[in-house]
Amino acid sequence: MFATLSQRLQETMRRLRGRGKLTEADVAAAMREVRMALLEADVSLSVVKEFTSRVRERSVGIDVLQSLSPAQHVIKIVKEELTALLGTEVPRLQLAPAGPSVIMLVGLQGAGKTTVAGKLALHLKSQGRHPLLVAADTRRPAAIQQLQVLGERVGVPVFTQGDRVGAVPLARAALASARNEARDPVVLDTGGRLHVDDELMQELEEIKAATRPVEILLVADAMTGQEAVSVAAEFHRRLGITGVILTKLDSDTRGGAALSVRSATGAPVKFAGTGEKLDMFEVFHPDRLASRILGMGDMLTLIEKAEAAYDAEQARKLEQKLRKLDFTLEDFLDQMKQLKKMGPLDQLLDMIPGMERMRGKVDLGDSQRDLKRAEAIINSMTREERLNPHVIEGRRRRRIALGSGTRVQDVNRLLKQFDEAKKMLKHMAHLERDARRGGRLPRR
Amino acid sequence: MWELLRSGLAKTRQQLAAALQGVFGNRLYVDEAMFEELEEALIRADLGVGTAGSVVKAVKDRCAQDRIGDPALVLPVLQVELAARLTRAGGVLQLASRPAVLMIVGVNGSGKTTTVGKLAHRFRQEGRRVLLGATDTFRAAAIDQLEVWARRAGADLVKHAPGGDPAAVAFDAINAALARRVDVVILDTAGRMHTRSDLMQELSKVRRVVGKALPGAPHETLLVLDATTGQNALRQAEEFRAVTQLTGIALTKLDGTARGGVVVAIADQLGLPVKLVGVGERIDDLRDFDPEAFAAALFET
């Protein structure tokens, strides 16, 4: 849907090559593209204006002859400035040295506070802490039950006094209980509210005064539009935000709201929610979001996902097998399982620069189904068949097809693919051996 | 009746009015700079760069055609243009069938369950028998939340255990509605990101099952959209339309927020009408959408 900024800039600047220095007019043309890209990414207009004027200053006078491509040079400046604006520090949670640290979660309705509370509790727990969740949202129907369910799932106790106790006395009681039971930190899930709702903002101020939180984190929906600035500014004005948690980054939003929120509060984005599962919660990486806002993909996250899902030991074993050519259908199955661990294919595809425009053109559902089918087929084989595929004759093929809910043709296709993969490996192994022996070209 | 929408839109109105005051107020003649500022005001209202540009171009053409030189006369032209774009998509809730089946879909946190509760209340006030289907079996305590709303509104509820098959819940809800001679069935589906193809397939299955349980159903499939959402709303509408054949938008949280302009882009580019507007936290703060009133309320000073 959107052309990436780099493509656009390349287009605008193609004519410029070899014309001396970038003039104001050249840069103005480039800045129009930057402005467009940022606005399409939902960065607030006032932030965009400030930003483009800063980039403009740095860009005028770039020596076109010296820089290989003026477009690349401008992109570099844009990216540097974006990353600087998003914050270069590695964001950490500030926790008090003694006594329970209170972490207060605030934000609009539907931003994802309760889910974030559960995810944050899991994150803290995995760092060896003993958090307490506090259900201080007494207004939304079933908000308390929701937090209780989440608390149970992540194995963290939830403090509640039902929905008839006011949020302020409840927060006080929770703090006392945390002290008694030696729970630390205390995560307060407050009710969602509109930033223009004075009464409820006042309640938040009172909770703050009663519990003296070390962190007041604004939970913000990454898909928010131009409104992000006024929301963040108002919460900041009333409460003094210490950090931001950006949720729903698993959507295909460019996430320009992060920039707006950051510039309105000066507070760093500390975490990002990237999915429905409770462990889909990451420390925030400003440089990666900068790439994403510019539509330049997110290779680093992809690599990290691959590393997390990939078992190094298994990989080494596989490599040995490949060398010795005893790669079997069982190894094939392992490979597929590892790929699946990395997440849905379309999410992975989005992280590759330039690939987001492929969305909709390739049906990933199909590939995903193929993988699933292949897995079912291999699962329906006996161990002997997996190790020795050539024993699979007609009757076995029928049995396997029946067992996996596929057709004999599907089984045939898989076996053929596997056979071809093996042939290719054999060829590669020969190439490598020949190369080692003295760099001869392979015979044809 | 429009008082509530107006008060809900008060902030939008103030902000846009202030912005437009700046555009139109202190000018003596219509010029290029004025149209540029107008475009910016529309961008700030989340219309998006493309739609804001095309609206401004249309207004500009109209002004040139009618030789409008007085900035004060540009505002009505703008209002008419916006209302026309919103009206073109048109649309009222289709409730003629008995039972009429409404399927409520959307991304996480857009306000689906609350909208279902408000709708149930409204239909009950109109004297209809209402049955809610708890097809959100995924989110923690979603069923409890819907149960509270059903009690408040006085509606029947069909539910399964958490984690159950949403299509099965939908099927049971419709059969129960047929047996109990209910007028309106509202299905509250689980929130899902439009990028999750597996979950979108699940939704498409729920829709198919609904159509099998009652031919012609669902009669309305509404995308619930948070009014603070930016340009991503367009992607949401596209993706949900692809799997569920959306019939309209329910725009929520229009109270206190200054925006909601993305619905102009959605009506414009996808031809999807806004049918409902949520303007407050109270159970009766849900309104039919009226394009003219909406456009007028945007610019009322």
HADDOCK unambig.tbl for C-alpha pairs under 7 A between the chains (distance, minus, plus):
assign (segid A and resid 39 and name CA) (segid B and resid 49 and name CA) 6.83 0.50 0.50
assign (segid A and resid 40 and name CA) (segid B and resid 48 and name CA) 6.74 0.50 0.50
assign (segid A and resid 40 and name CA) (segid B and resid 49 and name CA) 6.69 0.50 0.50
assign (segid A and resid 40 and name CA) (segid B and resid 231 and name CA) 6.66 0.50 0.50
assign (segid A and resid 42 and name CA) (segid B and resid 230 and name CA) 5.94 0.50 0.50
assign (segid A and resid 42 and name CA) (segid B and resid 231 and name CA) 6.43 0.50 0.50
assign (segid A and resid 45 and name CA) (segid B and resid 44 and name CA) 6.53 0.50 0.50
assign (segid A and resid 110 and name CA) (segid B and resid 109 and name CA) 3.81 0.50 0.50
assign (segid A and resid 110 and name CA) (segid B and resid 110 and name CA) 5.95 0.50 0.50
assign (segid A and resid 110 and name CA) (segid B and resid 111 and name CA) 6.71 0.50 0.50
assign (segid A and resid 111 and name CA) (segid B and resid 109 and name CA) 6.18 0.50 0.50
assign (segid A and resid 112 and name CA) (segid B and resid 109 and name CA) 6.57 0.50 0.50
assign (segid A and resid 141 and name CA) (segid B and resid 145 and name CA) 5.13 0.50 0.50
assign (segid A and resid 141 and name CA) (segid B and resid 148 and name CA) 6.43 0.50 0.50
assign (segid A and resid 142 and name CA) (segid B and resid 141 and name CA) 6.14 0.50 0.50
assign (segid A and resid 142 and name CA) (segid B and resid 144 and name CA) 5.76 0.50 0.50
assign (segid A and resid 142 and name CA) (segid B and resid 145 and name CA) 4.72 0.50 0.50
assign (segid A and resid 145 and name CA) (segid B and resid 141 and name CA) 5.66 0.50 0.50
assign (segid A and resid 146 and name CA) (segid B and resid 140 and name CA) 4.87 0.50 0.50
assign (segid A and resid 146 and name CA) (segid B and resid 141 and name CA) 4.59 0.50 0.50
assign (segid A and resid 149 and name CA) (segid B and resid 140 and name CA) 5.95 0.50 0.50
assign (segid A and resid 150 and name CA) (segid B and resid 140 and name CA) 6.88 0.50 0.50
assign (segid A and resid 194 and name CA) (segid B and resid 256 and name CA) 6.52 0.50 0.50
assign (segid A and resid 196 and name CA) (segid B and resid 256 and name CA) 5.75 0.50 0.50
assign (segid A and resid 223 and name CA) (segid B and resid 229 and name CA) 5.57 0.50 0.50
assign (segid A and resid 223 and name CA) (segid B and resid 230 and name CA) 6.06 0.50 0.50
assign (segid A and resid 223 and name CA) (segid B and resid 232 and name CA) 6.16 0.50 0.50
assign (segid A and resid 224 and name CA) (segid B and resid 228 and name CA) 5.49 0.50 0.50
assign (segid A and resid 224 and name CA) (segid B and resid 229 and name CA) 4.33 0.50 0.50
assign (segid A and resid 224 and name CA) (segid B and resid 230 and name CA) 5.17 0.50 0.50
assign (segid A and resid 225 and name CA) (segid B and resid 46 and name CA) 6.33 0.50 0.50
assign (segid A and resid 225 and name CA) (segid B and resid 228 and name CA) 5.90 0.50 0.50
assign (segid A and resid 225 and name CA) (segid B and resid 229 and name CA) 5.01 0.50 0.50
assign (segid A and resid 225 and name CA) (segid B and resid 230 and name CA) 3.40 0.50 0.50
assign (segid A and resid 225 and name CA) (segid B and resid 231 and name CA) 6.71 0.50 0.50
assign (segid A and resid 226 and name CA) (segid B and resid 44 and name CA) 5.81 0.50 0.50
assign (segid A and resid 226 and name CA) (segid B and resid 45 and name CA) 6.92 0.50 0.50
assign (segid A and resid 226 and name CA) (segid B and resid 46 and name CA) 6.02 0.50 0.50
assign (segid A and resid 226 and name CA) (segid B and resid 230 and name CA) 6.61 0.50 0.50
assign (segid A and resid 227 and name CA) (segid B and resid 228 and name CA) 6.07 0.50 0.50
assign (segid A and resid 227 and name CA) (segid B and resid 258 and name CA) 6.64 0.50 0.50
assign (segid A and resid 227 and name CA) (segid B and resid 259 and name CA) 6.59 0.50 0.50
assign (segid A and resid 251 and name CA) (segid B and resid 193 and name CA) 5.88 0.50 0.50
assign (segid A and resid 251 and name CA) (segid B and resid 194 and name CA) 6.90 0.50 0.50
assign (segid A and resid 251 and name CA) (segid B and resid 195 and name CA) 5.81 0.50 0.50
assign (segid A and resid 252 and name CA) (segid B and resid 195 and name CA) 6.63 0.50 0.50
assign (segid A and resid 253 and name CA) (segid B and resid 232 and name CA) 5.53 0.50 0.50
